[in-house]
Amino acid sequence: MSGFDLTGLTASFGGERVIGPLSLSVKKGEKVALVGRSGAGKSTLISLIHQQVGRASSLVPQDLGLVNALPVFHNVFMGQLDAHSAWYNTLTLIRPFAKDSNAVRGLLKDLSMPEKIWMPTASLSGGQRQRVAIARALFRHSNLLLADEPVSALDGPMAHLVMKTLSGRFDTSVIAMHDVELALKYCTRIVGIQDGQIALDEASERLTPADISPLY
C-alpha cells in the first residue's frame, strides 16, 4: 500500500472540533504538502492518517519520538523493530549486527551525519535530532511517508538535501509544511488546511506562493 482513500476524518479536543469531517484521497506516486497556519489542524490530520494506515507508513512526528538515552543507531533501528523477532531486537540492543550498522551508517551519510551513529541522541542539536527521526523513517522502507514539519529545524541547504532525499526514497508522501517554497518545489500537490477543513487542493505546478498565502 502507498495510496489511501479516507473519509469522515474528524478530531475534537476539549469538546471542540479541530478537524473535519473531511475526506482525503491520495494516489500512489503523489507527494502531498499540507500547508496552513499553526493550529489549522495539519498535525492532527497527519496523526489521523497514521491511525488509519498504521504500519503501512513511515512516520516523522513533530515531537520526533526519539529515545534520548539511546545512541543514534538504536533510534534509527527502531524503524524496523516490528520486522524482527524479540530476540533479534534484544541482541541488537547489546551488540548490533554489522549489516544493520552499515545500513544505518549509510542513511546517516546521506543526511550528512555518519559520524554521529554511536553518539547519545540527547547530545545532538535540534536539526541533528530531526535528521535522526528522518533516518528512522527511511530505515523502515515503507512506500508511504507521513511527516510533520520534518525540516523545520534545518537551514536552507540541509532542508533542500533532506526534502530531495525524502522525495526520492518514498513513492508517496503527505508532509505538513510551513515553508511554501519547499512545498512547491518538492511536492506535486498542495492541500491547504484552514480551520480544520480543506480550503485548497491543487497541483503544485498550477500554484504560486501568492495563491497559498491567504491560508496563513
RALINBEL-V261977 format. One record per pair of residues at least 24 apart in sequence whose C-alpha atoms are under 10 Angstrom apart, sorted by the first residue. I is the first residue (numbers start at 1). GAP is how many residues later the second one is. D is the distance in Angstrom with one decimal. If there is no record, write none. Layout:
# RALINBEL-V261977
i=I gap=GAP d=D
i=I gap=GAP d=D
This chain:
# RALINBEL-V261977
i=1 gap=27 d=8.1
i=1 gap=52 d=8.8
i=1 gap=55 d=6.4
i=1 gap=56 d=8.6
i=1 gap=141 d=8.8
i=1 gap=142 d=7.2
i=1 gap=143 d=7.6
i=1 gap=171 d=9.7
i=2 gap=24 d=8.6
i=2 gap=25 d=7.6
i=2 gap=26 d=5.4
i=2 gap=27 d=7.8
i=2 gap=28 d=9.3
i=2 gap=51 d=9.3
i=2 gap=54 d=7.4
i=2 gap=55 d=7.8
i=2 gap=140 d=8.1
i=2 gap=141 d=5.3
i=2 gap=142 d=4.9
i=2 gap=143 d=8.6
i=2 gap=168 d=8.9
i=2 gap=169 d=7.0
i=2 gap=170 d=5.9
i=2 gap=171 d=8.4
i=3 gap=24 d=4.6
i=3 gap=25 d=4.4
i=3 gap=26 d=7.7
i=3 gap=27 d=8.1
i=3 gap=50 d=9.5
i=3 gap=53 d=9.8
i=3 gap=140 d=8.9
i=3 gap=141 d=7.4
i=3 gap=168 d=9.1
i=3 gap=169 d=6.8
i=3 gap=170 d=8.8
i=4 gap=24 d=8.0
i=4 gap=45 d=9.0
i=4 gap=48 d=9.3
i=4 gap=49 d=7.8
i=4 gap=140 d=9.6
i=4 gap=168 d=9.9
i=5 gap=44 d=9.8
i=5 gap=47 d=10.0
i=5 gap=48 d=10.0
i=6 gap=42 d=9.7
i=6 gap=43 d=7.9
i=6 gap=46 d=8.1
i=6 gap=47 d=9.4
i=9 gap=36 d=8.1
i=9 gap=39 d=7.1
i=9 gap=40 d=8.4
i=9 gap=43 d=9.6
i=10 gap=34 d=9.2
i=10 gap=35 d=8.5
i=10 gap=38 d=8.0
i=10 gap=186 d=8.8
i=10 gap=187 d=9.8
i=11 gap=30 d=9.2
i=11 gap=33 d=7.4
i=11 gap=34 d=8.4
i=11 gap=36 d=9.9
i=11 gap=37 d=8.0
i=11 gap=185 d=8.9
i=12 gap=32 d=9.5
i=17 gap=178 d=9.3
i=17 gap=179 d=7.8
i=18 gap=24 d=9.9
i=18 gap=26 d=8.0
i=18 gap=27 d=9.5
i=18 gap=176 d=9.9
i=18 gap=177 d=7.0
i=18 gap=178 d=5.2
i=18 gap=179 d=8.7
i=19 gap=25 d=7.2
i=19 gap=26 d=7.1
i=19 gap=29 d=9.4
i=19 gap=174 d=9.2
i=19 gap=175 d=9.3
i=19 gap=176 d=7.4
i=19 gap=177 d=4.0
i=19 gap=178 d=6.4
i=19 gap=179 d=9.4
i=20 gap=25 d=9.0
i=20 gap=175 d=8.8
i=20 gap=176 d=5.6
i=20 gap=177 d=5.6
i=20 gap=178 d=8.5
i=21 gap=175 d=8.3
i=21 gap=176 d=7.6
i=21 gap=177 d=9.8
i=22 gap=174 d=8.4
i=22 gap=175 d=6.5
i=22 gap=176 d=7.3
i=23 gap=174 d=9.3
i=23 gap=175 d=8.7
i=24 gap=25 d=9.1
i=24 gap=167 d=9.4
i=24 gap=174 d=8.8
i=24 gap=177 d=10.0
i=26 gap=146 d=8.2
i=26 gap=147 d=8.7
i=26 gap=148 d=8.5
i=26 gap=163 d=9.6
i=27 gap=144 d=9.9
i=27 gap=145 d=7.7
i=27 gap=146 d=9.7
i=28 gap=115 d=8.9
i=28 gap=116 d=8.6
i=28 gap=143 d=6.7
i=28 gap=144 d=5.7
i=28 gap=145 d=8.9
i=29 gap=114 d=9.3
i=29 gap=115 d=9.2
i=29 gap=141 d=8.5
i=29 gap=142 d=5.0
i=29 gap=143 d=4.8
i=29 gap=144 d=8.0
i=29 gap=159 d=9.1
i=30 gap=114 d=9.8
i=30 gap=140 d=9.8
i=30 gap=141 d=7.4
i=30 gap=142 d=5.2
i=30 gap=143 d=6.6
i=30 gap=144 d=8.4
i=30 gap=157 d=7.8
i=30 gap=158 d=6.3
i=30 gap=159 d=7.0
i=30 gap=173 d=9.9
i=31 gap=113 d=9.5
i=31 gap=114 d=9.1
i=31 gap=135 d=10.0
i=31 gap=136 d=7.6
i=31 gap=139 d=8.8
i=31 gap=140 d=7.9
i=31 gap=141 d=5.4
i=31 gap=142 d=4.7
i=31 gap=143 d=6.1
i=31 gap=144 d=7.9
i=31 gap=152 d=9.5
i=31 gap=155 d=7.7
i=31 gap=156 d=4.8
i=31 gap=157 d=5.2
i=31 gap=158 d=6.2
i=31 gap=159 d=8.6
i=31 gap=172 d=10.0
i=31 gap=173 d=9.8
i=32 gap=113 d=10.0
i=32 gap=114 d=9.7
i=32 gap=140 d=8.0
i=32 gap=141 d=5.9
i=32 gap=142 d=4.7
i=32 gap=143 d=6.2
i=32 gap=144 d=8.5
i=32 gap=145 d=10.0
i=32 gap=151 d=8.4
i=32 gap=152 d=9.8
i=32 gap=154 d=9.1
i=32 gap=155 d=5.6
i=32 gap=156 d=6.2
i=32 gap=157 d=4.8
i=32 gap=158 d=5.8
i=32 gap=159 d=6.9
i=32 gap=169 d=9.6
i=32 gap=170 d=9.8
i=32 gap=171 d=9.1
i=32 gap=172 d=9.0
i=33 gap=114 d=9.6
i=33 gap=115 d=10.0
i=33 gap=140 d=8.1
i=33 gap=141 d=5.8
i=33 gap=142 d=4.9
i=33 gap=143 d=5.7
i=33 gap=144 d=6.4
i=33 gap=145 d=9.4
i=33 gap=146 d=9.9
i=33 gap=147 d=8.9
i=33 gap=149 d=9.3
i=33 gap=150 d=5.8
i=33 gap=151 d=8.2
i=33 gap=153 d=8.7
i=33 gap=154 d=6.0
i=33 gap=155 d=7.9
i=33 gap=156 d=6.3
i=33 gap=157 d=5.0
i=33 gap=158 d=6.0
i=33 gap=159 d=8.1
i=33 gap=168 d=9.8
i=33 gap=171 d=9.1
i=34 gap=113 d=9.8
i=34 gap=114 d=9.0
i=34 gap=115 d=9.6
i=34 gap=140 d=7.0
i=34 gap=141 d=5.9
i=34 gap=142 d=4.4
i=34 gap=143 d=6.0
i=34 gap=144 d=8.5
i=34 gap=146 d=9.8
i=34 gap=149 d=8.4
i=34 gap=153 d=9.7
i=34 gap=155 d=8.8
i=34 gap=156 d=6.3
i=34 gap=157 d=5.0
i=34 gap=158 d=5.8
i=34 gap=159 d=6.8
i=34 gap=164 d=9.4
i=34 gap=166 d=9.6
i=34 gap=167 d=9.4
i=35 gap=140 d=8.7
i=35 gap=141 d=6.1
i=35 gap=142 d=5.5
i=35 gap=143 d=6.2
i=35 gap=144 d=8.3
i=35 gap=145 d=7.4
i=35 gap=148 d=8.1
i=35 gap=155 d=7.1
i=35 gap=156 d=6.3
i=35 gap=157 d=4.8
i=35 gap=158 d=6.1
i=35 gap=159 d=8.8
i=35 gap=163 d=9.9
i=35 gap=164 d=10.0
i=35 gap=165 d=9.1
i=35 gap=177 d=8.1
i=35 gap=178 d=9.6
i=35 gap=180 d=7.7
i=35 gap=181 d=8.6
i=36 gap=140 d=8.6
i=36 gap=141 d=7.9
i=36 gap=142 d=7.0
i=36 gap=143 d=9.8
i=36 gap=144 d=9.3
i=36 gap=155 d=8.7
i=36 gap=156 d=5.7
i=36 gap=157 d=5.3
i=36 gap=158 d=6.3
i=36 gap=159 d=9.2
i=36 gap=160 d=10.0
i=36 gap=162 d=9.8
i=36 gap=163 d=9.3
i=36 gap=164 d=9.7
i=36 gap=176 d=8.2
i=36 gap=177 d=8.5
i=36 gap=178 d=8.8
i=36 gap=179 d=5.2
i=36 gap=180 d=5.6
i=37 gap=140 d=9.4
i=37 gap=141 d=7.4
i=37 gap=155 d=9.3
i=37 gap=156 d=8.1
i=37 gap=157 d=7.6
i=37 gap=158 d=9.4
i=37 gap=176 d=9.6
i=37 gap=177 d=9.7
i=37 gap=178 d=6.5
i=37 gap=179 d=4.7
i=38 gap=139 d=10.0
i=38 gap=140 d=8.4
i=38 gap=155 d=9.9
i=38 gap=156 d=9.7
i=38 gap=178 d=8.3
i=39 gap=154 d=9.6
i=39 gap=155 d=8.8
i=39 gap=156 d=8.0
i=39 gap=157 d=8.7
i=40 gap=152 d=9.2
i=40 gap=153 d=6.0
i=40 gap=154 d=5.1
i=40 gap=155 d=5.1
i=40 gap=156 d=5.7
i=40 gap=157 d=8.3
i=40 gap=158 d=9.9
i=40 gap=175 d=9.1
i=40 gap=176 d=9.2
i=41 gap=135 d=9.8
i=41 gap=152 d=6.7
i=41 gap=153 d=7.4
i=41 gap=154 d=6.9
i=41 gap=155 d=5.2
i=41 gap=156 d=8.1
i=41 gap=157 d=9.9
i=42 gap=106 d=7.9
i=42 gap=107 d=9.5
i=42 gap=133 d=9.0
i=42 gap=134 d=6.0
i=42 gap=135 d=8.5
i=42 gap=149 d=9.8
i=42 gap=150 d=8.9
i=42 gap=151 d=6.6
i=42 gap=152 d=8.9
i=42 gap=153 d=9.8
i=42 gap=154 d=8.0
i=42 gap=155 d=9.7
i=43 gap=104 d=8.9
i=43 gap=105 d=6.2
i=43 gap=106 d=8.6
i=43 gap=132 d=9.5
i=43 gap=133 d=7.0
i=43 gap=134 d=9.7
i=44 gap=104 d=9.5
i=44 gap=152 d=8.9
i=45 gap=103 d=9.7
i=45 gap=129 d=10.0
i=45 gap=131 d=9.0
i=45 gap=148 d=9.2
i=45 gap=151 d=8.5
i=45 gap=152 d=9.9
i=46 gap=100 d=6.5
i=46 gap=101 d=7.3
i=46 gap=102 d=6.9
i=46 gap=128 d=7.7
i=46 gap=129 d=8.0
i=46 gap=130 d=7.5
i=47 gap=99 d=8.7
i=47 gap=100 d=9.5
i=47 gap=101 d=9.0
i=49 gap=97 d=8.1
i=49 gap=125 d=9.3
i=50 gap=95 d=9.6
i=50 gap=96 d=7.2
i=50 gap=97 d=9.8
i=53 gap=91 d=9.4
i=55 gap=27 d=8.9
i=55 gap=85 d=9.6
i=55 gap=87 d=8.5
i=55 gap=89 d=9.8
i=56 gap=84 d=9.8
i=56 gap=85 d=9.8
i=56 gap=86 d=6.4
i=56 gap=87 d=7.6
i=56 gap=88 d=6.9
i=56 gap=89 d=9.1
i=57 gap=80 d=8.6
i=57 gap=83 d=8.4
i=57 gap=84 d=8.8
i=57 gap=85 d=5.6
i=57 gap=86 d=6.9
i=57 gap=87 d=4.8
i=57 gap=88 d=5.7
i=57 gap=89 d=6.7
i=57 gap=90 d=10.0
i=57 gap=113 d=10.0
i=57 gap=115 d=9.6
i=57 gap=116 d=9.1
i=58 gap=76 d=9.2
i=58 gap=78 d=8.3
i=58 gap=79 d=4.9
i=58 gap=80 d=7.4
i=58 gap=81 d=8.8
i=58 gap=82 d=6.3
i=58 gap=83 d=7.6
i=58 gap=84 d=5.7
i=58 gap=85 d=7.8
i=58 gap=86 d=6.2
i=58 gap=87 d=4.9
i=58 gap=88 d=6.1
i=58 gap=89 d=8.1
i=58 gap=112 d=9.2
i=58 gap=115 d=9.3
i=59 gap=74 d=8.6
i=59 gap=75 d=8.5
i=59 gap=77 d=8.6
i=59 gap=78 d=5.9
i=59 gap=79 d=9.4
i=59 gap=81 d=9.2
i=59 gap=83 d=9.5
i=59 gap=85 d=8.7
i=59 gap=86 d=6.1
i=59 gap=87 d=4.9
i=59 gap=88 d=5.7
i=59 gap=89 d=8.3
i=59 gap=91 d=9.9
i=59 gap=115 d=9.9
i=59 gap=116 d=9.9
i=60 gap=70 d=8.6
i=60 gap=71 d=9.8
i=60 gap=72 d=9.8
i=60 gap=73 d=6.1
i=60 gap=74 d=6.3
i=60 gap=75 d=9.4
i=60 gap=76 d=8.3
i=60 gap=77 d=6.5
i=60 gap=78 d=9.8
i=60 gap=85 d=7.9
i=60 gap=86 d=6.3
i=60 gap=87 d=4.5
i=60 gap=88 d=6.1
i=60 gap=89 d=8.3
i=60 gap=90 d=6.6
i=60 gap=115 d=9.1
i=61 gap=69 d=9.7
i=61 gap=72 d=8.2
i=61 gap=73 d=9.6
i=61 gap=85 d=8.0
i=61 gap=86 d=6.0
i=61 gap=87 d=5.3
i=61 gap=88 d=7.9
i=61 gap=89 d=7.8
i=61 gap=115 d=10.0
i=62 gap=68 d=8.9
i=62 gap=71 d=9.6
i=62 gap=85 d=7.6
i=62 gap=86 d=5.0
i=62 gap=87 d=6.1
i=62 gap=88 d=7.1
i=62 gap=89 d=9.9
i=62 gap=90 d=9.2
i=62 gap=114 d=9.4
i=63 gap=67 d=9.1
i=63 gap=70 d=9.5
i=63 gap=85 d=8.7
i=63 gap=86 d=9.6
i=63 gap=87 d=9.9
i=64 gap=65 d=7.7
i=64 gap=66 d=6.7
i=64 gap=67 d=9.5
i=64 gap=68 d=8.6
i=64 gap=69 d=5.8
i=64 gap=70 d=8.7
i=64 gap=72 d=9.9
i=64 gap=83 d=9.7
i=64 gap=84 d=8.9
i=64 gap=85 d=9.9
i=64 gap=86 d=8.7
i=65 gap=64 d=9.9
i=65 gap=65 d=9.9
i=65 gap=68 d=7.6
i=66 gap=55 d=7.7
i=66 gap=56 d=9.0
i=66 gap=63 d=7.9
i=66 gap=64 d=9.3
i=66 gap=66 d=8.2
i=66 gap=67 d=7.0
i=66 gap=70 d=9.5
i=67 gap=53 d=9.4
i=67 gap=54 d=7.2
i=67 gap=55 d=8.1
i=68 gap=52 d=6.9
i=68 gap=53 d=4.9
i=68 gap=54 d=4.5
i=68 gap=55 d=8.2
i=68 gap=56 d=9.3
i=68 gap=61 d=9.6
i=69 gap=51 d=6.5
i=69 gap=52 d=6.7
i=69 gap=53 d=6.6
i=69 gap=54 d=9.6
i=70 gap=48 d=8.8
i=70 gap=49 d=8.4
i=70 gap=50 d=5.8
i=70 gap=51 d=6.2
i=70 gap=52 d=8.0
i=71 gap=45 d=8.5
i=71 gap=46 d=6.9
i=71 gap=47 d=5.2
i=71 gap=48 d=5.2
i=71 gap=49 d=4.2
i=71 gap=50 d=5.3
i=71 gap=51 d=8.3
i=71 gap=52 d=9.4
i=72 gap=32 d=9.2
i=72 gap=33 d=9.9
i=72 gap=36 d=9.4
i=72 gap=42 d=9.9
i=72 gap=44 d=6.7
i=72 gap=45 d=5.1
i=72 gap=46 d=5.8
i=72 gap=47 d=5.9
i=72 gap=48 d=6.2
i=72 gap=49 d=5.3
i=72 gap=50 d=9.1
i=72 gap=51 d=9.9
i=72 gap=52 d=9.2
i=72 gap=56 d=9.8
i=72 gap=57 d=8.7
i=72 gap=60 d=6.7
i=72 gap=61 d=9.4
i=72 gap=63 d=9.6
i=72 gap=64 d=9.5
i=73 gap=27 d=8.9
i=73 gap=28 d=7.2
i=73 gap=30 d=9.9
i=73 gap=31 d=6.6
i=73 gap=32 d=8.0
i=73 gap=35 d=9.3
i=73 gap=41 d=10.0
i=73 gap=43 d=8.5
i=73 gap=44 d=5.2
i=73 gap=45 d=6.1
i=73 gap=46 d=8.2
i=73 gap=47 d=9.1
i=73 gap=48 d=9.0
i=73 gap=59 d=8.7
i=73 gap=62 d=9.6
i=73 gap=63 d=9.1
i=74 gap=26 d=10.0
i=74 gap=27 d=9.4
i=74 gap=30 d=9.2
i=74 gap=43 d=8.7
i=74 gap=44 d=8.6
i=74 gap=46 d=9.7
i=74 gap=47 d=9.3
i=74 gap=62 d=9.2
i=75 gap=29 d=10.0
i=75 gap=42 d=9.7
i=75 gap=45 d=9.8
i=75 gap=46 d=7.9
i=75 gap=54 d=10.0
i=75 gap=57 d=7.2
i=75 gap=58 d=7.6
i=75 gap=60 d=8.9
i=75 gap=61 d=6.7
i=76 gap=24 d=9.9
i=76 gap=25 d=10.0
i=76 gap=28 d=6.9
i=76 gap=29 d=9.7
i=76 gap=31 d=9.2
i=76 gap=32 d=9.2
i=76 gap=41 d=9.1
i=76 gap=55 d=9.8
i=76 gap=56 d=6.4
i=76 gap=57 d=6.9
i=76 gap=58 d=8.4
i=76 gap=59 d=5.9
i=76 gap=60 d=4.0
i=76 gap=61 d=7.8
i=76 gap=62 d=8.6
i=76 gap=63 d=6.7
i=76 gap=64 d=8.8
i=77 gap=24 d=8.8
i=77 gap=26 d=9.4
i=77 gap=27 d=7.3
i=77 gap=58 d=9.0
i=77 gap=59 d=6.5
i=77 gap=60 d=9.5
i=77 gap=62 d=7.0
i=77 gap=63 d=8.3
i=78 gap=55 d=9.8
i=78 gap=58 d=6.6
i=78 gap=59 d=9.0
i=78 gap=61 d=8.4
i=78 gap=62 d=8.2
i=79 gap=54 d=9.1
i=79 gap=55 d=9.9
i=79 gap=56 d=8.5
i=79 gap=57 d=4.9
i=79 gap=58 d=6.0
i=79 gap=59 d=7.8
i=79 gap=60 d=5.6
i=79 gap=61 d=4.5
i=79 gap=62 d=8.3
i=79 gap=63 d=9.6
i=80 gap=56 d=8.3
i=80 gap=57 d=9.1
i=80 gap=58 d=9.9
i=80 gap=59 d=6.8
i=80 gap=60 d=5.3
i=80 gap=61 d=8.4
i=81 gap=59 d=8.8
i=82 gap=58 d=9.4
i=83 gap=57 d=8.8
i=100 gap=39 d=9.6
i=103 gap=36 d=8.1
i=104 gap=31 d=7.7
i=104 gap=32 d=8.6
i=104 gap=34 d=9.4
i=104 gap=35 d=7.2
i=105 gap=30 d=9.6
i=106 gap=29 d=9.6
i=107 gap=24 d=9.9
i=107 gap=25 d=9.4
i=107 gap=27 d=9.3
i=107 gap=28 d=6.0
i=107 gap=29 d=8.9
i=107 gap=31 d=7.6
i=107 gap=32 d=7.6
i=108 gap=24 d=7.7
i=108 gap=26 d=9.4
i=108 gap=27 d=6.6
i=108 gap=28 d=9.7
i=109 gap=26 d=9.9
i=110 gap=25 d=9.0
i=110 gap=51 d=8.7
i=110 gap=52 d=8.7
i=110 gap=55 d=7.9
i=111 gap=24 d=7.8
i=111 gap=47 d=8.2
i=111 gap=50 d=7.5
i=111 gap=51 d=6.8
i=111 gap=54 d=8.3
i=112 gap=46 d=8.7
i=112 gap=49 d=9.1
i=112 gap=50 d=9.7
i=125 gap=28 d=9.2
i=126 gap=26 d=9.5
i=126 gap=27 d=6.2
i=126 gap=28 d=8.3
i=127 gap=24 d=7.9
i=127 gap=25 d=8.1
i=127 gap=26 d=4.8
i=127 gap=27 d=5.3
i=127 gap=28 d=8.4
i=127 gap=31 d=9.1
i=127 gap=32 d=9.6
i=128 gap=25 d=8.6
i=128 gap=26 d=8.4
i=129 gap=24 d=9.1
i=130 gap=24 d=8.1
i=131 gap=27 d=9.7
i=131 gap=28 d=9.9
i=131 gap=31 d=8.0
i=134 gap=28 d=8.3
i=134 gap=31 d=9.8
i=134 gap=32 d=8.4
i=135 gap=27 d=9.9
i=135 gap=31 d=9.8
i=137 gap=29 d=9.4
i=137 gap=33 d=9.9
i=138 gap=27 d=9.3
i=138 gap=28 d=8.0
i=138 gap=31 d=7.4
i=138 gap=32 d=8.3
i=141 gap=28 d=8.5
i=141 gap=29 d=8.3
i=142 gap=27 d=9.1
i=142 gap=28 d=7.3
i=142 gap=29 d=8.8
i=142 gap=30 d=9.5
i=143 gap=26 d=8.0
i=143 gap=27 d=5.2
i=143 gap=28 d=5.3
i=143 gap=29 d=6.3
i=143 gap=30 d=8.3
i=144 gap=25 d=9.6
i=144 gap=26 d=6.0
i=144 gap=27 d=6.4
i=144 gap=28 d=4.9
i=144 gap=29 d=5.5
i=144 gap=30 d=8.0
i=145 gap=24 d=9.3
i=145 gap=25 d=6.4
i=145 gap=26 d=8.3
i=145 gap=27 d=6.4
i=145 gap=28 d=4.5
i=145 gap=29 d=6.2
i=145 gap=30 d=7.6
i=146 gap=26 d=9.0
i=146 gap=27 d=6.0
i=146 gap=28 d=5.1
i=146 gap=29 d=5.9
i=146 gap=30 d=8.3
i=147 gap=26 d=7.9
i=147 gap=27 d=6.5
i=147 gap=28 d=4.7
i=147 gap=29 d=6.3
i=147 gap=30 d=8.8
i=148 gap=26 d=8.6
i=148 gap=27 d=5.8
i=148 gap=28 d=4.8
i=148 gap=29 d=7.0
i=148 gap=30 d=9.8
i=149 gap=26 d=7.0
i=149 gap=27 d=5.4
i=149 gap=28 d=5.1
i=149 gap=29 d=7.2
i=149 gap=30 d=9.0
i=150 gap=25 d=7.8
i=150 gap=26 d=8.0
i=150 gap=27 d=7.8
i=151 gap=25 d=10.0
i=151 gap=26 d=8.3
i=151 gap=27 d=9.4
i=151 gap=28 d=9.1
i=151 gap=31 d=9.7
i=152 gap=25 d=8.0
i=152 gap=26 d=7.9
i=152 gap=27 d=8.3
i=156 gap=26 d=9.6
i=160 gap=25 d=9.4
i=160 gap=26 d=8.8
i=163 gap=24 d=9.2
i=178 gap=38 d=9.2
i=179 gap=30 d=9.8
i=180 gap=28 d=9.0
i=180 gap=29 d=6.3
i=180 gap=30 d=9.7
i=180 gap=32 d=7.6
i=180 gap=33 d=8.4
i=181 gap=27 d=8.8
i=181 gap=28 d=6.9
i=183 gap=26 d=9.6
i=184 gap=24 d=7.8
i=184 gap=25 d=8.0
i=184 gap=28 d=9.9
i=192 gap=24 d=9.7
